[in-house]
């Protein structure tokens, strides 16, 4: 089954630095008003994952969630988290460094989409990451192809 979320090596390096500085992190992507669909990075202690947030996977050791309404648009899209310079105002932890996380994406192939459908919907809520950790504890840090 294809991974729903990947991270570029550059973004993974930044995430590791932020984790060393701030402790455990969580990513959330919503369709909110302030940052649109930008991925946001928070200290886990500063962000409450909702029961309707969809758990997409783990990037650089951090859980990645997406709002349920936004997931409906991204259900057949592989999300690749990257980093770029600039960014302006943001609540995300990387903003003071003059960089920002961005979402790049590609549509899943028909074969991948069938695999995802067969696996059923992704887990939701804060317990999804804990279940993932207890199941296998693996991190998703692979390099995106063509990304």
Buried (B, 14 or more C-beta within 10 A) or exposed (E): EEBBBBBBBEBBEBBBEBBEEBEEBBBBBBBBEEBEBBBBBBBBEEBEBBEEBBBBBBBBBBBBBBBBEBBEEBBBBBBBBBBEEEBEEBBBBBBEEEBBBBBBBBEBEEEBBEEBEEEEEBBBBBEBBEEBEEEEEEBBBEEBEEB
